[in-house]
Amino acid sequence: MDARPYLSVVIPAYNEEERLKRYVPGMVEFLQSKGRPFEIVVVNDGSRDRTAQVARELSQTFPMLRLIDLNPNRGKGGAVKAGMLDARGEYVLFTDADQSTPISEVDKLLSKMEADGYDVAIGSRSMPGASVEQPQAWHRALAGKLFGVGTRLLCVHGIRDTQCGFKAMKRMVAQKVFPQVTSDTAIFDIEMLVIATREGYRIAEVAVKWVHDPDTRIPYNLRRAVRIWIELLRINRAQKVVWSLKARTQ
């Protein structure tokens, strides 16, 4: 572990003991088959189950796995931020514990950065060539489409899918972008992409495989929908202020 890993995989985990046991061995097997050093960083986000203990047990079998144990709960954005800033790899990926996008899709993202010179590569369920094997329920899909329209109008232009939980970037980009991320919510990705764009980084949107897991840790209801839209507007206002300050100093 003295040498810098080629790839760090950050997994935000809230009450994910079963998924960690189910998916981590396969992730390790796939990454080992690539023949390059890697690490897996599990960020326990104040879970109420045995997530932290399971991660510690897995690290006994897989020494390339380590745990960041947050307490109290910070929210998905806070958990991802902690993991991305602590990651040691040349490239850093964050992915959901449910592996809705399997780890094998990471090659597509890494290729965009290594071969094509992009700074950030994000998985997309909306690009031509994407494979959505088990779509969301109609009401979640509709809400997602409406939210996507709002996102493109208010914050991020030119990106079709901001919310796929499978995104990678160069470590130096993560170290520049994530200290500026203020959202601890599940839509932190939007602020991250706004900041990356403002900093001049090239972002590639890449078609990936995706399977919806109905056992989501982020349930959708009216109260949460309102909170998400309020957060989107907050991000929009905050980034306008930053853009304005930057313009004045140039």
C-alpha positions as CSV (number, residue, x, y, z in Angstrom):
1,M,0.0,0.0,0.0
2,D,3.0,2.3,0.0
3,A,2.8,3.0,-3.8
4,R,-0.1,5.1,-5.0
5,P,-2.9,3.0,-6.3
6,Y,-3.9,3.3,-9.9
7,L,-7.6,3.4,-8.9
8,S,-9.5,4.3,-5.8
9,V,-13.1,3.1,-5.6
10,V,-15.2,5.1,-3.1
11,I,-18.4,3.5,-1.8
12,P,-20.8,5.6,0.3
13,A,-22.6,3.3,2.6
14,Y,-25.6,3.8,4.8
15,N,-27.1,0.6,6.2
16,E,-25.4,-1.4,3.6
17,E,-24.0,-4.5,5.5
18,E,-25.8,-7.0,3.2
19,R,-24.8,-5.3,-0.1
20,L,-21.2,-5.0,1.0
21,K,-21.0,-8.7,1.8
22,R,-22.7,-9.4,-1.5
23,Y,-20.8,-7.2,-3.9
24,V,-17.3,-6.4,-2.5
25,P,-15.8,-9.8,-3.3
26,G,-16.8,-9.6,-6.9
27,M,-15.5,-6.0,-7.2
28,V,-12.2,-7.1,-5.8
29,E,-12.0,-10.1,-8.2
30,F,-12.7,-7.8,-11.2
31,L,-10.2,-5.1,-10.2
32,Q,-7.5,-7.7,-9.4
33,S,-8.0,-9.2,-12.9
34,K,-6.8,-5.8,-14.3
35,G,-3.4,-6.2,-12.8
36,R,-3.1,-2.7,-11.4
37,P,-3.0,-1.6,-7.8
38,F,-6.2,-0.3,-6.4
39,E,-8.0,0.5,-3.2
40,I,-11.7,0.4,-2.1
41,V,-12.7,3.1,0.4
42,V,-16.0,2.3,2.2
43,V,-17.4,5.4,3.8
44,N,-19.9,4.4,6.6
45,D,-22.3,7.3,6.8
46,G,-23.5,6.9,10.4
47,S,-25.2,3.6,9.7
48,R,-27.6,2.0,12.2
49,D,-26.7,-1.6,11.2
50,R,-23.4,-3.5,11.1
51,T,-22.0,-1.7,8.0
52,A,-18.9,-0.5,9.8
53,Q,-18.2,-3.9,11.3
54,V,-18.8,-5.7,8.0
55,A,-16.3,-3.4,6.3
56,R,-13.7,-4.1,9.0
57,E,-14.3,-7.8,8.5
58,L,-14.0,-7.5,4.8
59,S,-10.7,-5.6,5.2
60,Q,-9.3,-8.7,6.9
61,T,-9.8,-10.7,3.8
62,F,-9.2,-7.8,1.4
63,P,-6.4,-5.6,2.7
64,M,-6.9,-3.1,-0.1
65,L,-10.2,-2.2,1.5
66,R,-10.3,0.4,4.2
67,L,-13.0,2.1,6.2
68,I,-13.9,5.8,6.8
69,D,-16.4,5.7,9.7
70,L,-18.5,8.9,9.9
71,N,-20.6,9.7,12.9
72,P,-23.2,11.2,12.9
73,N,-24.7,10.8,9.4
74,R,-23.6,13.4,6.9
75,G,-25.8,12.5,3.9
76,K,-24.6,11.0,0.7
77,G,-22.9,14.1,-0.5
78,G,-20.9,14.4,2.7
79,A,-20.0,10.7,2.6
80,V,-18.8,10.9,-1.0
81,K,-16.8,14.1,-0.3
82,A,-15.0,12.5,2.6
83,G,-14.1,9.4,0.5
84,M,-13.0,11.4,-2.6
85,L,-10.8,13.7,-0.6
86,D,-9.2,10.8,1.3
87,A,-8.7,8.6,-1.8
88,R,-5.1,7.9,-2.9
89,G,-5.5,6.6,-6.4
90,E,-4.4,8.3,-9.6
91,Y,-8.0,8.0,-10.7
92,V,-10.9,8.1,-8.3
93,L,-14.4,6.5,-8.9
94,F,-17.4,6.7,-6.6
95,T,-20.1,4.1,-7.1
96,D,-23.2,3.0,-5.2
97,A,-23.1,0.0,-2.9
98,D,-26.0,-1.6,-4.8
99,Q,-23.8,-1.8,-8.0
100,S,-26.7,-0.7,-10.2
101,T,-23.9,0.2,-12.5
102,P,-21.4,-2.8,-12.2
103,I,-17.8,-2.1,-11.5
104,S,-16.9,-3.6,-14.9
105,E,-18.2,-0.4,-16.5
106,V,-15.3,1.5,-15.0
107,D,-13.1,0.7,-18.0
108,K,-15.3,2.9,-20.2
109,L,-14.8,5.9,-17.9
110,L,-11.0,5.3,-17.5
111,S,-10.6,5.1,-21.2
112,K,-12.2,8.5,-21.7
113,M,-9.6,10.0,-19.3
114,E,-6.5,8.0,-20.3
115,A,-7.0,7.8,-24.0
116,D,-9.1,10.8,-24.8
117,G,-7.8,13.3,-22.3
118,Y,-10.9,14.1,-20.3
119,D,-10.6,15.1,-16.7
120,V,-13.9,13.8,-15.5
121,A,-16.0,10.8,-16.9
122,I,-19.5,10.2,-15.7
123,G,-21.8,7.2,-16.3
124,S,-25.0,8.0,-18.1
125,R,-28.3,6.1,-18.5
126,S,-29.5,8.6,-21.2
127,M,-26.7,8.5,-23.8
128,P,-27.1,6.4,-26.9
129,G,-25.8,2.9,-26.2
130,A,-26.8,2.9,-22.5
131,S,-28.4,-0.3,-21.2
132,V,-31.2,0.1,-18.7
133,E,-32.2,-3.4,-17.8
134,Q,-34.8,-2.8,-15.1
135,P,-36.3,0.7,-15.4
136,Q,-37.6,2.6,-12.4
137,A,-41.3,2.8,-11.6
138,W,-43.1,5.2,-13.9
139,H,-43.6,7.9,-11.2
140,R,-39.9,7.9,-10.2
141,A,-38.9,7.9,-13.9
142,L,-41.3,10.9,-14.6
143,A,-40.0,12.8,-11.5
144,G,-36.4,12.1,-12.7
145,K,-37.1,13.5,-16.2
146,L,-38.7,16.7,-14.7
147,F,-35.8,17.1,-12.4
148,G,-33.4,16.6,-15.3
149,V,-35.1,19.5,-17.1
150,G,-34.8,21.7,-14.1
151,T,-31.2,20.8,-13.6
152,R,-30.3,21.7,-17.2
153,L,-32.2,25.0,-16.9
154,L,-30.8,26.0,-13.6
155,C,-27.3,24.5,-13.2
156,V,-25.7,22.1,-15.6
157,H,-26.0,22.5,-19.4
158,G,-25.2,19.8,-21.9
159,I,-25.3,16.8,-19.6
160,R,-28.2,14.4,-20.0
161,D,-27.8,12.4,-16.8
162,T,-26.4,14.1,-13.7
163,Q,-27.6,11.5,-11.2
164,C,-26.2,8.2,-12.2
165,G,-24.1,7.1,-9.2
166,F,-21.0,6.1,-11.2
167,K,-18.5,8.9,-11.7
168,A,-14.7,9.1,-12.0
169,M,-12.1,11.7,-12.2
170,K,-8.4,12.3,-11.9
171,R,-7.3,12.6,-8.3
172,M,-6.0,16.1,-8.8
173,V,-9.4,17.1,-10.1
174,A,-11.1,15.6,-7.1
175,Q,-8.7,17.5,-4.8
176,K,-9.7,20.7,-6.5
177,V,-13.4,20.2,-6.9
178,F,-14.6,18.5,-3.7
179,P,-13.4,21.1,-1.2
180,Q,-15.8,23.4,-2.9
181,V,-18.8,21.1,-2.8
182,T,-21.2,22.2,-0.1
183,S,-24.2,20.0,-0.7
184,D,-24.5,16.9,1.6
185,T,-27.6,15.7,-0.2
186,A,-28.1,13.1,-2.9
187,I,-27.9,15.8,-5.6
188,F,-24.4,16.8,-4.7
189,D,-23.4,15.5,-8.1
190,I,-25.0,18.6,-9.7
191,E,-22.8,21.0,-7.7
192,M,-19.8,18.9,-8.3
193,L,-20.4,19.1,-12.1
194,V,-21.0,22.9,-11.9
195,I,-17.7,23.4,-10.1
196,A,-15.8,21.1,-12.5
197,T,-17.2,23.1,-15.4
198,R,-16.3,26.4,-13.8
199,E,-12.8,25.2,-13.2
200,G,-12.4,24.4,-16.9
201,Y,-12.3,20.6,-16.6
202,R,-13.4,18.5,-19.6
203,I,-16.3,16.2,-18.7
204,A,-17.2,13.1,-20.8
205,E,-20.7,11.6,-20.4
206,V,-20.4,7.8,-21.1
207,A,-23.2,5.3,-21.8
208,V,-23.2,2.6,-19.2
209,K,-25.2,-0.4,-18.1
210,W,-27.7,0.2,-15.3
211,V,-30.2,-1.9,-13.3
212,H,-32.6,-0.2,-10.9
213,D,-32.6,-1.7,-7.4
214,P,-36.0,-1.1,-5.8
215,D,-34.5,-1.5,-2.4
216,T,-33.2,2.1,-2.5
217,R,-31.8,3.9,0.5
218,I,-33.2,7.2,-0.9
219,P,-37.0,6.8,-1.1
220,Y,-39.0,9.2,-3.2
221,N,-42.0,11.1,-1.7
222,L,-43.5,14.5,-1.9
223,R,-41.6,15.9,1.1
224,R,-38.3,14.7,-0.3
225,A,-39.1,16.1,-3.8
226,V,-39.7,19.6,-2.3
227,R,-36.5,19.4,-0.4
228,I,-34.5,18.4,-3.5
229,W,-36.0,21.3,-5.5
230,I,-35.1,23.7,-2.7
231,E,-31.6,22.3,-2.7
232,L,-31.3,22.7,-6.5
233,L,-32.3,26.3,-6.2
234,R,-29.8,26.8,-3.4
235,I,-27.0,25.4,-5.5
236,N,-28.1,27.6,-8.4
237,R,-27.9,30.7,-6.2
238,A,-24.6,29.8,-4.6
239,Q,-22.9,29.1,-7.8
240,K,-24.1,32.4,-9.3
241,V,-22.5,34.2,-6.5
242,V,-19.2,32.3,-7.1
243,W,-19.3,33.0,-10.8
244,S,-19.9,36.7,-10.1
245,L,-17.0,36.9,-7.7
246,K,-14.8,35.1,-10.1
247,A,-15.7,37.5,-12.9
248,R,-14.9,40.5,-10.8
249,T,-11.4,39.2,-10.0
250,Q,-10.5,38.5,-13.7
